[in-house]
Amino acid sequence: MPLLELIPTPAWRDLVDILFLTLVAYQLYQWFRETRALRVLIGLVVLGGIYSVAKLWGLFLTTWVFQILWQVLLILLLILFQSEIRQVLEKVSPLRYLRSRRRAYGGTFAANLARVVFELAAESTGALLVLTRDDNPSHLIHAGQKVMAIPDPMLIKSIFNHHAPAHDGAVIISQDCLTHMGCILPLSESQDLPEQYGTRHRAALGLSEVTDAVCLVVSEERSEVASIVGGKIALWNEPEALQEQLKEWLGGPEIQVPAIQDFLVDFFIKNWKTKLAALALVSTCWLVLASHQEEKVLFNASIRYTNPPMDLLVSKDSTREVGLTLSGRQDQIKSIHRQDVRVNVDLGNLTPGRHPISLSGQNVYLPSGIKVDRITPQRIEVILTRVQSSDDPPSP
């Protein structure tokens, strides 16, 4: 039972704190799970656990080294993962929901594009087309030539002709306009990409991981058409099916309000193992940190008068109790009992009458680790009266 008393009891604010950080931890995992940043985050969590244990056990040298290490790591992380950090900040920014929505591509655009990529596949001509949507990928695209032309099927086929100088690069199409050709895209660092996919697929995957662009890839070796959106690869066998999907991806957005049942299923059941692991991690961190966070409590303590002169008594009208504001670690505060707190007042060398006495922390006896922040009242009054013997005449 004493062990259970040391476990912090979460208040409603703590529950909100835990649930919010669980959602943050789960979302960060979802964003970073396909990138190298996830392994770094796991390493940081392990280092944070070692640092917490070292601080708990009072390992001075280890704690000091880790404090210096955190400062260096912070700078290194900002340099190494600036693209991933920018991606996360863009996703959580509310401005991305306030800006004007994309204009739908032309009515025949999807049909013409689906037809031309399947024609390229039939001719075993490799191609990579990037269709931009809300996000602007210009800061991720290198090299290339500016075109600014209508994306006519014949123009696209001529760009990816084996003898054309820009056939190995990507074509950028933005709102019915072919803007660039021969572009170089950032390669994905995902380790789960099948071996049969080459540089084109890895480049399309890399761009789709950091933007909302629709990437179409035509494989030169296998003569197949693939779409890559949001880091997911899909193969297409018919141009009609790809055309319908392109209309959905490139058309005006439709705001759909999910049913409450679908929302609850998605919130609690989808990826429940990952969500449960995030909840366990955050709860463990809270238990470790909450027991060491400082807490204040109001405590009423009785005054014990010591060393009274032989012939004097403490009157019942004297101050008998004071209020104490105590602070300390949460586990220590919860373990305090009334008998553990004493307020001692030394009455030595006092004479009969009323005596105002100022109290300080030196008058309060507390368990180790607990300190006094305030005493109320800080100034008490002690009334001493003489002890009447049988030989003394009665007082009038």
N, C-alpha and C positions, 0 to 999 in steps of 0.2 A: 504493500500500500504506500509506504513512503516514496518508493520509486515512481508510482503513478502521480503522486503529488508534485514531483519535479517536472513532469511533462507539461509544457505550456498549454493552456486552454485557449483556443482561438476565439476571438470576438468576431462580430459580423464584419468589421473592417478587415480583419486578417483573412477571412474567407474570401472577401472580394479581392484582396491583394493576391492570394494564392491562385484564384481562378483566372485573374487577368494575366498574371505572369505565365500560367500554364498555356493560355492561348498564344501569348507571345513566343514562348519556347517552341510550341508545336508549329506555329507559322514560320519561324526561323528555320526549323528543321525542314519543312516542306520547300522553302525557298532554296536552301543550301545543300540539300541531300544529293544533288547530282553534280556538285561542284567540289573543288578541292578545299573550299572554305569550311565544309562540314568537318573534315578531319582535324582542321585547326581548332574549330570550336570544341570538339570533343577533347582535344588536348588541353585547351584552356580550362574546361570543366574539371579535368583531372588535376591540373595544377592548382586550381582554386580549392579543391578538396584537400590537397596536401597542405596548402597555406592555412586553411581553417584549422586543420588538426594541429599544425605546428603552433599556431597562435593559442589554441585551446590548452595545449600542454606547456605553454610558456617557453618554447624553444626560441630563444632570443636571436641567435645567429641565423637560423633558418628563416625566421620571420623577416629579419632585416634584409637578407639576400632576396627573398621573394618580393619585398616592397620595391627594391631597386629594379628587379626583373620586370615587374608590371609596367614600370615607366618606359622601359626599353621596348617591351612587346607592343605597347599601345602605338608607338611611333611606327614600328615595323608593320603592324597590321594595317594602319592607315595607308602605308605605301604599297604593300603587296596586294591588298584587296580593295583598292579604291573603286574598281568597276563593280564588284559585288556589293559594296556599301552603297554606291550610287543607285544600283538597281533596287535595293531594299528601300532606300529613302524615297525613290520615285513611286514605289508601290504603296507606301503608307501615306504619301502626300495627299491631302484632300483636294488639292488643286487639279489633280488628274480627273476628278469627277465633275469639276466645275467648268472645265474648258469645253468649247463647242465640240460637238460630236462630229465624226468623220462624215464626209459626203459620200453617198453610195456611188459605186462604180456604174458605168453605163449598162444599159439593159443587155446588149449583145456581147459585152466584154467577157463575161464568164464563159459563154459558149465558144467564142473565138479562141480564148486562151486554152480551154480544155482541148479543143480540137488540135491546136498547133502543138501542144506538148505531146499528144499521142502520135502525131505525125513525126515529130522528132524521134520518139521512141521507136517507131516502126523503121526509121532510117538509121537506127543505132547511133544517133547523134546526142552526145551529152549536153545538158543544159542546166542552168541554175537561175531561177527567176525569183525575185523578192518583191512581194506586194505589200507596201507599207499600209498601216492603218493609223491608229492614234499616235503611237510612239514615233519619234523622229530618229532614225538610226544613223544619221549622217556622221556622228562622232565615232561610230564603230566601223565605218566603211573607208577603205584606203584605196589609193590609186584610182583607176577608172577614168573614163572620158565622159564629159557632159554631153548629152544628146538633145533632150527636150523635143521628143517626137511622139507622134501617135503610135501606140503599140500595135502596129499592123502585123498580122501573122507572117507575111513575107519578110518584113524587116527583122522580126525575131529569128526566123529561120536563117536569114543571111548573117546575122550576128554570130550564131552558133555554128556556122559552117566550119568544117575542119580547117579550111584554108584562111579563115578570117583571123585577124590578129587578136581579137578580143574574145575568142570562143571559149577560152579557159576560165574567164572571169564570170561574175554574176551581173545580171541585168536588174536594175532597180526601176520599178513601176510605181508611180504615186498618183492616185486619182486620175486614171485614164491617160496618164502621160509617162512615156518612157524617158526617164531623166538621166540615167547613167548606164554605161556598159563597161565590161572588163573590170569590174570592181573586185577587190579582195576583202573577204569577210573574216571575222575572228573565228578561229577553230574551237570547237568544243573540247573540253578536257574530260568528258565523261568516259568512264572505263567500261560502260555497259553497251557501247555501240558495237553491233555485230561486225565481224571481220570483213564481210562482203561489201560493206559500205566504205566508200573512198573519201577523198578530200572534199568533193562537192557536198556529200551528205553531212560530213563533220562540220563544214563551214555553215551550211544551212541550220544545223542543230545549234551551233554556237550562237548564231544571231537570234534564233527563236528563243533561246534561254534567257536573253536579256531584253528582248523587245516583243511586241505583240504582232510582228510581221508574219505574213503567210509566205512560206517558202515552197516552191515547186522544184523538184529535182528529177531530171531525166537521166537514167543510168545508161552510159554508153556500152558497158559490157553485157548487162542483162536486159536491156531494152525495156525497162520498167519505169513507171511514173510513180513518184512518191510525193506526199505533202508532209511538211514538217511545221507544226504550229505548237507553240508553248512547250517545246522539247519533246513532243510526241510525234512519232513517224507513222504514217499510214500509207499503204499501197493501194493503187487504183487500177482496176481492170477495164473499166468502161468510161468513156469521156462524159456520158450523160450523168453518171453518179458524181464524178468530179465537178461537173458544171453546177449541179444542185448544191453541193457543199460550198463551192466558191461563192454562190449567191448568198448563202447564209453567212459566210465569213466576211464578205466584202460589202454586203448590203447594209442599210441603216440598222442600228442596233434596236432590238426589241426588248423592252424591259418586262421581264416575266416575274411575277410575284409567286414564289413557291408556296404550295400548300403547307399548313402547319405540320402535318404528319411527315411530309418529305423533309421539311426543315429540321425536325427533331431527329429523324433517322440520319440525316447527313451530319448533324451536329454531334450526336452521341455514338452512333454505331459505325459510321464510315471511319476507317483507320483507327478503330478503337484501341488497338494495342499501342500504337504510337501515342495517342492522346493519354492513355493510362500511364505510359512511361513518363511522359512530360509532367503529368500530375504528381507522380511519385517523386520525381527529381525535385520539383519545386517545393513539395511538401517537406521533403527531407531537408532541403536548404532552409526552409522556414523554421523547422524544429531546431536545427543547429544554431541558427542566428537569433531566433526569438528567445531562447534560453539565456543568451548572452547580451541581449539588448537591455539598456538601463530602463528601469521602471520606477515610478514614484508611488507611494502609498501613504495615506493618513493613518496615524496610529495613536491611540490614547494610552498613556503610560502613567502608572501611579508613582508618586514621589516617595522615596524612602529617606527619611531624615536620620542621619548618623551622628554619633559622638555628641549627644546633647549634654550640657553640664549636669552634674549630679543632682542638683536641687531644682532643675527646671523641667517643665513639660511642654510639649507642643500642643497648642490649643487646637480644638476641633475646627475652629474658624480659619485655620491656616490653609493655604492652597494645597490640595491633596492630589491633583491630577493635571497634567499638561498634554497638549496635542503635539505630536511629532510628525513632520514630513520627512519620510525616509526614502532613500534612493539606493538602488543597487541592481544587480542582475536579476532577471525575472525569476530564475529558479531559486535564488537566494531569498528574494522577497516573499515568494510563496511558502517557503519553509519556516518563516518567522512565527514564533508563538509568543503569547503574552509574557510568559515567564522568562523569555530570552531578552526582553528589553527592560532595563531599569534606569531610573533617574535618581541619582544620589546627590543629596545636599548635606554638606558637612556643617554642623552647628557648633563646632568647637569655638571657644572664646566669645560666645555671644552672651549678652546680658538679658534680663527680663524685658519684655516690651515687644513692639512691632519692628520687624526688620525686613526691608525690601532687599531681595536678592536677585541678581541677574544670572540667568542660566546660559550656559554655552555647551558646545559639543563635549567638553571635558566632563560634564555632569552626567552624560548619557552613556550607559554601558550597552554595546550592541554586538551582535555576532560579527565575525570577520567578514569584510567585504561590503558591509552596509554602512552608509554614512547619513548624518543628519543634515538636512537642508534648512529646516526651520523649526523653531520651538514656539509654541503658542499657549499661553503668553510667555514671552521671554523674561519678563520680570514678575516674580512671585512675591508673596508676602508671608512671612513666618511670624507667628505670635507665640512668644514664650512666657509661661507663667510659672511662679514658684510652686513647689510641692508643699502643701500645708501638712504640718505634723500635728499630732494630737495635743501638743503643748502650746501650739499657736492659737491665739484668740481668733474666733471666727471673724471673717471679713464682714464689714458692715453692708 
